[in-house]
C-alpha cells in the first residue's frame, strides 16, 4: 500500500514536469518503452498502478529520478 502511495506521488510530480519537457509525448513514450496512449493513461490517472520497469522508463525519458524505491 505504501508503495502505491509513493508511486502516486511520483506520478503527480511526473504530470507536472512533462509539460516543461521540450520533447513531444510521442518521443517521451518511445524513450520510456511505452505507447503514447499508455503515457496519457498514466498522466490522466487512468492507471491504478504501473510496473517498476515502466516507472524507470518514464524516469529515463524525463531524465530524472522520481525517488521511488521498491523493496526487493
N, C-alpha and C positions, 0 to 999 in steps of 0.2 A: 504494500500500500504506500509506504513511504517513497519507494522508487517511482511510483506513478505520480505522486505529488511533485517530486523533484523534476521528473520529465515534463510535467505540465508547466511548471515554472520556466523551464528551459525553453519550451516551445513558445511560450509567451514572449520571451526575450527574442527568440528567432523571428517571430512575426513582426516585431518592432524593428529588427535590424535589416531584414531583407529589402525593404523599400530603399534603404540607403545604399544598397549594392549597385554598382554600375552594370551588373550583368542581368540579362533577362532571366525570367523564371525558367525558360526552356534550357538555357545554358546551366543555371544552377542545379536544376533537376538532373540533367545529364551528368554533371560533375558528381552529384550525390548518388548516382546509380539508381534513380527512381524516375517514374514518369512525371510529366508535368501535372497530370490530373491528380496523382498521389500527393505531389507537393502542395497543390491547392487544398486538397482534403485536410492535410496536416495543418496548414495555415488557418483554415476556416473552422478548425476544431471539430471536424467530422470524423476524426480517428480517435478512438479511445486509448490506443496505445500504439507505439511503434517499436520495432526491434532496435537493439543496441547497434546493429550494423547500419540501419537506416539513420539513426541519430548521428553516428560517427561520420556517415557520408554527408549529412547536412552540415556538420561542423567543418568538414574538409572543404565543401563547396563554398561556405561563407568565410573560410579562413580564420576560424575562431574555435575556441573551446567553450562549450556551454556549461561546463562544470559538473556534469552528471557523471557519477561513478557507480558502477554496479558491483555488487558482491559476487565473488566467484564461488 
